[in-house]
Amino acid sequence: MIATAARGEDLIELRGVTKIYGEGQATVRALDGIDLTIRQGEFVAMMGPSGSGKSTCLNILGCLDSPSQGSYRFADVQVEHLSLDQRAVLRRNFLGFIFQGFNLLNRTSALENVELPLIYRRMTARKRRELAMRALADVGLADWADHTPSELSGGQQQRVAIARALVGRPKVLLADEPTGNLDSARSKEVMEMLVEFNQRQGITIVMVTHEPDMAAYAHRQIQFRDGIIEAIQ
């Protein structure tokens, strides 16, 4: 059982986390013994050049990958000790994901896309619809619930993706280049929306970005280089 952390308490702790891919001459140390603490209610931006380790770190935080060495503690749970099924439960109930490419199902409506994570929680269709409509209203798209992604602008598609990530009320929102496919005006809208959810609902946000102006919305900026944390601002 994962305990509820109060705002400002440590929620995520990485200690000596190393990630190694390949063997022999093909070995790559994507992460090289990093230590990182993220508090409940923080908004953190992870930055760095391609290959610096920031996306690998995000994948480990999202239980999409596992450290080769070191420990990952989420609230009161030591994640590296969990089975694959237990990690899936953690992802399903406590984590939300936003991707650069939106990752929406093209032939289904905005409402059905937002409902998708709730299917795995075995909710009734009525309850799923209620929560999905509420999430779409939160991102200003209640009137677009029946539209497919092809009928939506890029900014609207990313808002649907945000609604999908938040529909289950996660503790942590993990965002991988959430404005990478948007123009500057739509990027600003998305970032202001994330700030609002962080402040109003207390959702912890960890975002990977290459863009300093997007990172400026975060409380802290964590700079990665060559698999280590170079600086925290």
C-alpha angles and dihedrals in degrees: 000000000000114000122225112251118214118236109282095022120118109270104165126035127179116185123186092338114181127176120194125186124192131001139261115352090354093060115129122188100209090175123022111198102309126183118203136163123192121188128219109270096020125135108213129183120203114204139176143113122294110289093023094120101252096118091045088053091050091050091053091049089051093050089241090119136018131229118253087216137001134044137285117198120189111190102308096340127098098218099197088063093058124102121238090260092050091050089051089054090050091051093046097049107028109026134065125193133209120185134197091238094050091230094217123160104252100212098046130078126257088253093053091047091054092046093055100091090050093058089069089056089059094237121165117262090246094053092045091053092048094052093042092051090050091051092049089050089052090059094042097253105107090119091054097054094115096047123103121229092259088062093054132077120243091259092050091049091054090049089054088051090051091050089051091051093049101039092093093049096240125198091226132031114205113199122188110198091322093180098039094108097039135089120243096266094050090043090056091050092052094047093048088051092052091049090051093052090046093051100036100039100024093234113165111234127200112184132184113209141157092203119093093199090057092045089054089074090066128088092231136019118212114199118209126195130167093348098309136093103254099183143349118211 
